[in-house]
Amino acid sequence: MNKRDVVKQVLAGGRPAYVPWSFEFTVEAGQKLKDHFGDQLDDYLDNHIVKLGRGNRLSEQIAPDRYLDRFGVEWDRSRDKDIGTVCNCALPEPTLDGFNFPKASDLPYFGEMPDLIARRPDSFRMYNIGFSLYERAWSMRGLENLMMDFHDNPKFVDDLLNTIADFNIDQIQRAVEFDIDAVHFGDDWGQQRGLQMGRRQWMRFIYPVIKRMYAAVRNAGKYVSIHCCGDVDELFDDLIGIGVDCFNPFQPEVMDVFALMDQYRGKLTFHGGLSTQHTLPYGSREDVRREATRLLDAGAAGSYIFAPAHAVEGDVPIENMIEFIEVAKAQPGYQL
């Protein structure tokens, strides 16, 4: 049984030989690890999931710390080196007239995929579509404008979201021509308490469009994985109903991760759970070990992939990073 098999076992609701893991790091945190481990870092991490595609954030540098993506959005990365902050309005008016969407056929991701898969043939293969709907919409229109459009220009919101979905479905249809296992959608709807737009607006605008996108993945026989930050557990039953198999980042600061593991085991796999807001940056190595061990013990019953709740930030001491990695690799059954 290889790493790909273990992840599939977990997603199917089975009890795995050990809890699989997949860790992500910001540029700054990743550099700390690279400085420490050098060219051996990937082997040391031994992540079980290989991410394919680049999350709809392909961009070109147009000035120092300034990047332009294919949707006409400019990003300032002077502080946030990974994503950045939006510094223009690609859609200043509530209309798509005259705006040319990129084409999935122009994306360079697909030419890279065979080599990435060949490098890690025993890993679970996941095609990544970041900023997959709501985030792409507000990055183009502006968050305040989009929130007002929910009320004042609902037809425009429908047009914008469905055009984004069409682009993503074209990506999906191209991605599933390769030997992949899942498609991963990134789209943050939550905040520390509740949904950004509220449940009524989420059901009106977001739900029918993600249902269509997820169906394209399910119809191809692949798993659906989503990333959604914030307090969104009120949506879990709705998401399961439209085909979601795996939820990330699973934040202990905003939800009871252990109660949810028990409640949804066999129905929804959770990926994450280790505190990135408190334990990793501010805790001791013993704190990290204790929390990681508790998560792995709970996840041993199935439907769980171990990881920090989000990409590890640069303020986390390298000792704490090494600690949770070592705890995962010390599981009985690993290195089958």
C-alpha positions as CSV (number, residue, x, y, z in Angstrom):
1,M,0.0,0.0,0.0
2,N,1.5,3.3,-1.1
3,K,0.7,6.9,0.0
4,R,-1.9,7.3,-2.8
5,D,-3.7,4.2,-1.5
6,V,-3.7,5.4,2.1
7,V,-5.3,8.7,1.1
8,K,-7.9,6.9,-0.9
9,Q,-8.6,4.6,2.0
10,V,-9.2,7.7,4.2
11,L,-11.5,9.4,1.7
12,A,-13.6,6.3,1.3
13,G,-14.2,6.4,5.1
14,G,-12.0,3.4,5.9
15,R,-9.7,3.0,8.9
16,P,-6.2,3.6,7.5
17,A,-3.0,1.8,8.3
18,Y,-1.8,5.2,9.6
19,V,-3.0,8.8,9.3
20,P,-1.7,10.4,6.1
21,W,-0.5,14.0,6.0
22,S,0.1,16.8,3.6
23,F,1.8,20.0,4.8
24,E,2.0,23.4,3.2
25,F,4.2,26.4,4.1
26,T,4.3,30.0,3.2
27,V,7.3,31.4,1.3
28,E,9.0,32.5,4.5
29,A,8.3,29.3,6.5
30,G,9.3,27.2,3.5
31,Q,12.6,29.1,3.3
32,K,13.4,28.3,6.9
33,L,13.0,24.6,6.1
34,K,15.0,24.8,2.9
35,D,17.8,26.5,4.7
36,H,17.8,23.6,7.3
37,F,17.2,20.6,5.0
38,G,18.4,21.8,1.6
39,D,17.6,19.6,-1.4
40,Q,16.4,16.8,0.9
41,L,13.3,18.8,2.1
42,D,10.7,17.0,-0.1
43,D,12.0,13.6,0.9
44,Y,12.0,14.6,4.5
45,L,8.4,15.9,4.4
46,D,7.1,12.9,2.5
47,N,3.8,14.6,1.8
48,H,1.1,12.2,0.7
49,I,-0.6,14.7,-1.8
50,V,1.0,16.2,-4.8
51,K,-0.7,19.5,-5.9
52,L,-1.0,20.1,-9.6
53,G,-1.9,23.3,-11.2
54,R,-1.2,26.7,-9.6
55,G,-4.5,27.7,-8.3
56,N,-5.7,30.3,-10.8
57,R,-3.1,32.8,-9.4
58,L,-0.6,32.6,-12.3
59,S,0.7,36.2,-12.6
60,E,3.6,38.2,-14.1
61,Q,5.7,40.8,-12.4
62,I,5.0,44.3,-13.6
63,A,6.9,46.3,-11.0
64,P,8.8,45.6,-7.7
65,D,6.5,43.5,-5.5
66,R,3.6,44.1,-8.0
67,Y,2.1,41.3,-10.0
68,L,-0.7,41.2,-12.6
69,D,-2.8,38.0,-13.0
70,R,-4.7,36.7,-16.0
71,F,-8.0,38.2,-14.7
72,G,-6.6,41.8,-14.7
73,V,-6.1,41.9,-11.0
74,E,-3.0,43.6,-9.6
75,W,-1.4,42.2,-6.4
76,D,0.9,43.9,-4.0
77,R,3.3,41.3,-2.5
78,S,5.5,43.7,-0.6
79,R,4.3,42.2,2.7
80,D,2.4,39.0,1.9
81,K,4.8,37.2,-0.4
82,D,2.5,34.3,-1.2
83,I,-0.7,36.0,-2.4
84,G,-0.6,39.7,-1.7
85,T,-3.3,42.3,-1.5
86,V,-5.5,43.6,-4.4
87,C,-4.5,47.1,-5.5
88,N,-6.9,47.8,-8.4
89,C,-10.4,47.1,-9.5
90,A,-10.5,45.0,-12.7
91,L,-14.3,45.4,-12.9
92,P,-15.1,49.0,-11.8
93,E,-18.7,48.7,-13.1
94,P,-21.2,45.8,-12.6
95,T,-20.9,44.5,-16.1
96,L,-18.8,42.0,-18.0
97,D,-19.3,43.9,-21.3
98,G,-15.9,44.3,-22.9
99,F,-14.1,42.2,-20.4
100,N,-12.2,39.2,-21.9
101,F,-11.9,36.2,-19.6
102,P,-8.7,34.0,-20.0
103,K,-9.1,30.6,-21.6
104,A,-8.2,27.4,-19.8
105,S,-6.5,26.2,-23.0
106,D,-3.9,29.0,-22.5
107,L,-2.9,27.8,-19.0
108,P,0.6,26.3,-18.8
109,Y,-0.3,23.9,-16.0
110,F,-1.2,21.0,-18.1
111,G,2.2,20.7,-19.8
112,E,3.8,20.5,-16.4
113,M,1.6,17.8,-15.0
114,P,3.1,14.6,-16.5
115,D,6.6,15.5,-15.0
116,L,5.1,16.4,-11.6
117,I,3.2,13.1,-11.5
118,A,6.3,11.2,-12.6
119,R,8.4,12.7,-9.8
120,R,6.0,11.4,-7.1
121,P,4.3,8.4,-8.7
122,D,3.1,7.0,-5.3
123,S,1.4,10.2,-4.2
124,F,-2.3,11.1,-4.3
125,R,-2.7,13.5,-7.3
126,M,-4.8,16.7,-6.7
127,Y,-5.5,19.4,-9.3
128,N,-5.7,22.7,-7.6
129,I,-8.1,25.6,-8.5
130,G,-7.6,28.4,-6.1
131,F,-9.7,31.6,-5.9
132,S,-12.3,29.3,-7.5
133,L,-15.4,31.4,-7.3
134,Y,-16.3,34.0,-4.7
135,E,-12.7,35.0,-4.1
136,R,-12.1,35.4,-7.8
137,A,-15.2,37.5,-8.1
138,W,-14.4,39.9,-5.2
139,S,-10.7,40.2,-6.3
140,M,-12.0,41.4,-9.7
141,R,-14.9,43.5,-8.5
142,G,-13.7,44.6,-5.0
143,L,-15.1,43.1,-1.9
144,E,-17.3,46.0,-0.9
145,N,-18.7,46.4,-4.4
146,L,-19.5,42.7,-4.7
147,M,-21.3,42.7,-1.3
148,M,-23.4,45.6,-2.6
149,D,-24.0,43.8,-5.9
150,F,-25.6,40.9,-4.0
151,H,-28.4,43.3,-3.2
152,D,-28.3,45.9,-6.1
153,N,-27.1,43.9,-9.1
154,P,-28.0,40.2,-8.6
155,K,-28.1,39.5,-12.4
156,F,-24.5,40.7,-12.7
157,V,-23.4,38.5,-9.8
158,D,-25.0,35.5,-11.5
159,D,-23.3,36.3,-14.7
160,L,-19.9,36.8,-13.1
161,L,-20.0,33.7,-10.9
162,N,-21.2,31.5,-13.8
163,T,-18.6,32.8,-16.2
164,I,-15.9,32.0,-13.6
165,A,-17.4,28.6,-13.2
166,D,-17.4,28.0,-16.9
167,F,-13.7,28.8,-17.0
168,N,-13.1,26.4,-14.1
169,I,-15.1,23.6,-15.6
170,D,-13.1,23.9,-18.8
171,Q,-10.0,23.4,-16.5
172,I,-11.5,20.4,-14.9
173,Q,-12.3,18.8,-18.2
174,R,-8.7,19.2,-19.2
175,A,-7.3,18.1,-15.9
176,V,-9.2,14.8,-15.7
177,E,-7.7,13.7,-19.0
178,F,-4.6,13.0,-16.8
179,D,-4.4,10.3,-14.2
180,I,-5.4,12.5,-11.2
181,D,-7.5,11.6,-8.2
182,A,-9.1,14.8,-7.1
183,V,-9.8,18.4,-7.8
184,H,-9.3,20.9,-5.0
185,F,-11.2,24.2,-4.9
186,G,-10.0,27.1,-2.8
187,D,-12.6,29.7,-1.9
188,D,-12.9,31.4,1.5
189,W,-16.5,32.2,2.6
190,G,-16.0,32.4,6.4
191,Q,-14.6,34.7,9.0
192,Q,-13.9,34.0,12.7
193,R,-17.6,33.9,13.3
194,G,-20.0,32.9,10.6
195,L,-20.1,33.5,6.9
196,Q,-18.9,36.7,5.3
197,M,-22.1,37.1,3.1
198,G,-24.5,35.2,5.4
199,R,-26.3,32.0,4.7
200,R,-29.1,33.4,2.7
201,Q,-26.8,35.0,0.2
202,W,-24.5,32.0,0.1
203,M,-27.5,29.7,-0.8
204,R,-28.8,32.2,-3.4
205,F,-25.5,32.9,-5.2
206,I,-22.7,30.5,-4.3
207,Y,-24.4,27.2,-3.7
208,P,-25.9,26.6,-7.2
209,V,-22.7,27.5,-8.9
210,I,-20.4,25.3,-6.8
211,K,-22.9,22.5,-7.2
212,R,-22.4,22.7,-10.9
213,M,-18.6,22.8,-10.6
214,Y,-18.4,19.9,-8.2
215,A,-20.7,17.9,-10.4
216,A,-18.1,18.2,-13.2
217,V,-15.6,16.5,-10.9
218,R,-17.9,13.8,-9.6
219,N,-19.1,13.0,-13.1
220,A,-15.5,12.3,-14.1
221,G,-15.2,9.9,-11.2
222,K,-12.8,12.1,-9.1
223,Y,-12.9,13.3,-5.5
224,V,-13.9,16.8,-4.6
225,S,-11.7,18.6,-2.0
226,I,-12.3,22.2,-0.9
227,H,-10.4,24.8,1.1
228,C,-12.5,27.4,2.9
229,C,-11.2,29.4,5.8
230,G,-13.4,30.5,8.7
231,D,-16.4,29.4,10.7
232,V,-18.4,27.5,8.1
233,D,-19.3,24.2,9.7
234,E,-23.0,25.2,9.3
235,L,-22.5,24.4,5.6
236,F,-21.1,20.9,6.0
237,D,-24.3,19.0,5.4
238,D,-25.0,21.2,2.3
239,L,-21.5,20.5,1.0
240,I,-21.7,16.8,1.5
241,G,-25.0,16.8,-0.3
242,I,-23.3,18.2,-3.5
243,G,-20.4,15.9,-3.4
244,V,-17.6,17.3,-1.2
245,D,-15.3,14.5,0.0
246,C,-12.6,16.5,1.9
247,F,-12.7,19.8,3.8
248,N,-9.6,21.9,4.6
249,P,-8.2,23.9,6.6
250,F,-10.3,22.7,9.6
251,Q,-9.4,25.4,12.1
252,P,-9.6,24.7,15.8
253,E,-9.9,28.4,16.6
254,V,-13.3,28.6,14.9
255,M,-14.8,25.1,15.2
256,D,-14.7,22.1,17.6
257,V,-12.5,19.8,15.4
258,F,-12.8,16.7,17.6
259,A,-16.6,16.8,17.9
260,L,-16.8,17.3,14.1
261,M,-14.5,14.4,13.4
262,D,-16.8,12.1,15.4
263,Q,-20.0,13.6,13.9
264,Y,-18.9,13.4,10.2
265,R,-16.6,10.4,10.2
266,G,-17.5,8.3,7.1
267,K,-19.3,11.2,5.5
268,L,-16.6,13.9,5.2
269,T,-12.8,13.8,5.5
270,F,-11.1,16.7,7.3
271,H,-7.6,17.9,6.4
272,G,-5.9,20.2,8.9
273,G,-6.7,20.8,12.5
274,L,-3.3,21.8,14.1
275,S,-3.6,25.4,15.4
276,T,-1.7,27.9,13.2
277,Q,-3.0,30.9,15.2
278,H,-1.9,29.8,18.6
279,T,0.0,26.6,19.1
280,L,2.5,26.6,16.2
281,P,3.7,30.3,16.6
282,Y,3.4,30.6,20.4
283,G,3.5,27.1,21.8
284,S,6.4,25.0,23.0
285,R,7.6,21.9,21.2
286,E,5.7,19.9,23.9
287,D,2.5,21.9,23.1
288,V,2.9,21.0,19.4
289,R,3.6,17.4,20.2
290,R,0.6,17.1,22.5
291,E,-1.8,18.7,20.0
292,A,-0.5,16.8,17.0
293,T,-0.7,13.5,18.9
294,R,-4.2,14.1,20.0
295,L,-5.3,14.8,16.4
296,L,-3.5,11.7,15.1
297,D,-5.1,9.6,17.8
298,A,-8.5,10.9,16.8
299,G,-7.9,10.6,13.1
300,A,-6.7,6.9,13.4
301,A,-10.4,5.9,13.1
302,G,-10.5,7.4,9.6
303,S,-11.8,10.4,7.6
304,Y,-8.8,12.5,8.6
305,I,-5.6,13.8,6.9
306,F,-3.2,15.4,9.3
307,A,-1.8,18.9,8.8
308,P,-1.6,22.4,10.3
309,A,-4.9,24.3,9.9
310,H,-3.4,26.4,7.2
311,A,-0.1,27.0,5.4
312,V,2.5,27.4,8.1
313,E,3.5,31.0,8.5
314,G,7.0,32.5,8.9
315,D,6.6,33.4,12.5
316,V,6.6,29.7,13.5
317,P,9.9,28.5,15.0
318,I,11.5,25.8,12.9
319,E,11.7,23.6,16.0
320,N,7.9,23.6,16.1
321,M,7.7,22.8,12.4
322,I,10.1,19.8,12.8
323,E,8.1,18.6,15.9
324,F,4.8,18.1,14.1
325,I,6.5,16.5,11.1
326,E,8.4,14.1,13.3
327,V,5.2,13.2,15.2
328,A,3.4,12.3,12.0
329,K,6.3,10.2,10.7
330,A,6.6,8.3,14.0
331,Q,3.2,6.7,13.6
332,P,3.1,2.9,13.7
333,G,2.4,1.6,10.2
334,Y,4.2,4.4,8.4
335,Q,7.0,3.2,6.0
336,L,5.0,0.2,4.9
